[in-house]
Amino acid sequence: MGDLIDEIILREGGDKVTNNPNDRGGRTKYGISERANPEAWADGDVSHSEAREIFERKYLTGPGFDKIKDRKLQDLLVDFGVTSGPQLSIMKLQEILKVKVDGVIGPKTLAAIDAHEPRRLVNKLALARIKMMGRIVKRDPSQLEFLNGWLNRTGEFIE
């Protein structure tokens, strides 16, 4: 398995700049959207090193995903966090774990993670993410064009 952040950058399309009017993030490069990261776009472009720093700070260490021992679960949470926000990915995990849903990776959430079989937990979280995608598209049909990509991306984690 490669570097988690490099894998996210590849899933996000690498250095290709996109600006789909239906993409709520707006202009995006390396997976860094202008809407969510205006400071990175202040000079009109995002560098690979800026992208890596943002992913590490906002989507790995910031939410506490680096404390999760199972690499596949960690990777799924980071990926889910990139597309839907880290707090939402934590809350979906906490619902599955049947712990207090507060969007924070604390000692009780970590203990509950350790008490579960990692593959089952990954599969349950991936399924929760897929169900959420269906609700997004139902609520906003303009997002349908992204559904296959989202499903393929989430399917990479299912075993």
C-alpha positions as CSV (number, residue, x, y, z in Angstrom):
1,M,0.0,0.0,0.0
2,G,1.3,3.4,-0.9
3,D,1.3,6.7,0.9
4,L,-2.3,7.4,2.1
5,I,-2.2,11.1,1.0
6,D,-0.7,10.3,-2.4
7,E,-3.5,7.7,-2.9
8,I,-6.1,10.4,-2.1
9,I,-4.5,12.8,-4.5
10,L,-4.7,10.1,-7.3
11,R,-8.3,9.4,-6.5
12,E,-9.1,13.1,-6.7
13,G,-7.6,13.3,-10.2
14,G,-4.0,14.4,-9.5
15,D,-2.9,17.7,-11.0
16,K,-5.8,18.0,-13.4
17,V,-7.8,21.1,-12.7
18,T,-11.6,20.7,-12.8
19,N,-14.3,23.2,-12.6
20,N,-17.6,21.4,-13.1
21,P,-20.6,23.8,-12.4
22,N,-22.4,20.9,-10.6
23,D,-19.4,20.3,-8.3
24,R,-20.1,22.2,-5.1
25,G,-16.4,22.6,-4.4
26,G,-15.8,24.7,-7.5
27,R,-12.4,24.8,-9.1
28,T,-10.3,21.8,-7.9
29,K,-6.8,20.6,-8.3
30,Y,-5.2,17.6,-6.4
31,G,-8.6,17.3,-4.7
32,I,-8.2,20.7,-3.1
33,S,-11.4,22.7,-3.9
34,E,-11.4,26.5,-4.0
35,R,-14.6,26.7,-2.0
36,A,-13.2,24.6,0.9
37,N,-9.6,25.9,0.7
38,P,-9.7,29.5,-0.7
39,E,-6.3,30.2,0.9
40,A,-4.6,27.5,-1.2
41,W,-6.1,29.1,-4.3
42,A,-5.2,32.7,-3.4
43,D,-2.4,32.8,-5.9
44,G,-4.5,31.1,-8.6
45,D,-3.0,27.6,-8.3
46,V,-2.5,24.8,-5.8
47,S,0.9,23.1,-5.6
48,H,1.4,19.4,-4.8
49,S,3.1,20.3,-1.5
50,E,0.2,22.6,-0.5
51,A,-2.3,19.8,-1.3
52,R,-0.3,17.3,0.8
53,E,-0.1,19.7,3.8
54,I,-3.9,20.4,3.6
55,F,-4.8,16.7,3.4
56,E,-2.6,15.9,6.3
57,R,-3.8,18.7,8.5
58,K,-7.5,18.8,7.6
59,Y,-8.2,15.1,6.8
60,L,-5.6,13.0,8.7
61,T,-4.1,14.5,11.8
62,G,-6.7,17.2,12.5
63,P,-9.7,14.8,12.9
64,G,-7.5,12.2,14.6
65,F,-7.6,9.6,11.8
66,D,-3.9,9.0,12.3
67,K,-4.7,7.4,15.7
68,I,-6.6,4.6,14.0
69,K,-4.5,1.4,13.8
70,D,-6.2,-0.3,10.8
71,R,-4.8,1.3,7.7
72,K,-7.9,0.4,5.5
73,L,-10.3,1.9,8.0
74,Q,-8.0,5.0,8.3
75,D,-7.9,5.3,4.5
76,L,-11.7,5.0,4.2
77,L,-12.3,7.6,6.9
78,V,-9.8,10.0,5.3
79,D,-11.4,9.4,1.8
80,F,-14.9,9.8,3.2
81,G,-13.8,13.0,5.1
82,V,-12.4,14.5,1.9
83,T,-15.7,14.1,0.0
84,S,-18.1,14.7,2.9
85,G,-16.2,16.3,5.7
86,P,-14.3,14.6,8.5
87,Q,-16.9,15.2,11.1
88,L,-19.6,13.5,9.1
89,S,-17.4,10.5,8.4
90,I,-16.7,10.2,12.2
91,M,-20.4,10.5,13.0
92,K,-21.3,7.7,10.6
93,L,-18.6,5.5,12.2
94,Q,-19.9,6.3,15.6
95,E,-23.4,5.4,14.7
96,I,-22.1,2.0,13.5
97,L,-20.0,1.6,16.7
98,K,-23.0,2.5,18.9
99,V,-21.1,5.1,20.8
100,K,-21.9,8.8,21.5
101,V,-22.2,10.5,18.1
102,D,-20.2,13.7,18.6
103,G,-18.0,13.8,15.5
104,V,-14.8,13.5,17.6
105,I,-12.3,10.6,17.6
106,G,-11.8,10.2,21.4
107,P,-10.8,7.4,23.6
108,K,-14.2,5.7,23.7
109,T,-14.5,5.8,19.9
110,L,-10.9,4.4,19.6
111,A,-11.7,1.6,22.1
112,A,-14.9,0.7,20.2
113,I,-12.9,0.6,16.9
114,D,-10.4,-1.7,18.5
115,A,-13.2,-4.0,19.8
116,H,-14.6,-4.6,16.2
117,E,-13.3,-6.7,13.4
118,P,-11.7,-4.2,11.0
119,R,-13.0,-5.7,7.7
120,R,-16.6,-5.7,9.0
121,L,-16.3,-2.2,10.2
122,V,-14.9,-1.0,6.9
123,N,-17.7,-2.7,5.0
124,K,-20.4,-1.3,7.3
125,L,-18.9,2.2,6.9
126,A,-18.7,1.9,3.2
127,L,-22.3,0.8,3.1
128,A,-23.4,3.7,5.2
129,R,-21.5,6.0,2.8
130,I,-23.3,4.4,-0.2
131,K,-26.7,4.9,1.4
132,M,-25.8,8.5,2.0
133,M,-24.9,9.0,-1.6
134,G,-28.3,7.7,-2.6
135,R,-29.9,10.3,-0.3
136,I,-27.7,13.1,-1.8
137,V,-28.7,12.2,-5.4
138,K,-32.4,11.9,-4.4
139,R,-32.4,15.3,-2.8
140,D,-30.3,16.9,-5.6
141,P,-30.5,15.2,-8.9
142,S,-27.8,17.4,-10.4
143,Q,-25.4,15.2,-8.4
144,L,-26.3,12.1,-10.3
145,E,-23.4,12.7,-12.7
146,F,-21.0,12.0,-9.9
147,L,-22.7,8.9,-8.5
148,N,-20.8,6.3,-10.5
149,G,-17.5,7.8,-9.5
150,W,-18.5,8.0,-5.9
151,L,-19.7,4.4,-5.9
152,N,-16.5,3.1,-7.6
153,R,-14.4,5.0,-5.2
154,T,-16.2,3.6,-2.2
155,G,-16.3,0.1,-3.7
156,E,-12.5,0.1,-3.6
157,F,-12.7,-0.4,0.2
158,I,-15.2,-3.2,0.3
159,E,-14.0,-6.7,0.9
